[in-house]
């Protein structure tokens, strides 16, 4: 039995800096829209997404 997989349609790129995390859609130009959040907010988001919060 073959497994069905969804095609990959996009990739997010994440750049970490000491106090800020930057996220953007790699399909768009490097000057395209992005979001920047404080590192502690990103850490809280990851805990929430992992079901740890």
C-alpha positions as CSV (number, residue, x, y, z in Angstrom):
1,X,0.0,0.0,0.0
2,X,1.5,3.3,-1.0
3,X,1.4,6.3,1.3
4,X,-0.1,9.5,0.1
5,X,2.0,12.6,0.8
6,X,1.1,16.2,0.3
7,X,3.4,18.2,-2.1
8,X,5.7,20.7,-0.5
9,X,4.4,24.1,-1.6
10,X,6.5,26.5,0.5
11,X,9.3,26.8,2.9
12,X,9.7,29.3,5.7
13,X,13.1,30.6,6.4
14,X,14.0,31.4,10.0
15,X,17.0,33.6,11.0
16,X,17.9,33.8,14.6
17,X,19.8,36.7,16.2
18,X,20.6,37.2,19.8
19,X,17.4,39.1,20.6
20,X,15.2,38.7,17.5
21,X,13.9,35.9,15.2
22,X,13.1,36.8,11.6
23,X,10.7,34.6,9.5
24,X,10.0,34.9,5.8
25,X,8.5,32.8,3.0
26,X,11.4,31.6,0.8
27,X,9.3,31.6,-2.3
28,X,9.2,35.4,-2.3
29,X,12.2,37.7,-2.9
30,X,14.5,38.4,-0.1
31,X,13.0,41.8,0.1
32,X,9.5,40.4,0.4
33,X,7.3,40.5,3.6
34,X,8.7,39.1,6.8
35,X,7.9,39.0,10.5
36,X,10.4,39.7,13.3
37,X,9.7,38.8,16.9
38,X,11.6,39.0,20.1
39,X,13.5,35.7,20.8
40,X,11.5,35.1,24.1
41,X,8.2,35.4,22.1
42,X,9.5,32.9,19.5
43,X,10.5,30.5,22.3
44,X,7.0,30.7,23.8
45,X,5.5,30.1,20.4
46,X,7.6,26.9,19.9
47,X,6.6,25.6,23.4
48,X,2.9,26.3,22.5
49,X,3.2,24.6,19.1
50,X,4.9,21.6,20.7
51,X,2.0,21.3,23.2
52,X,4.3,22.1,26.1
53,X,2.6,25.4,27.1
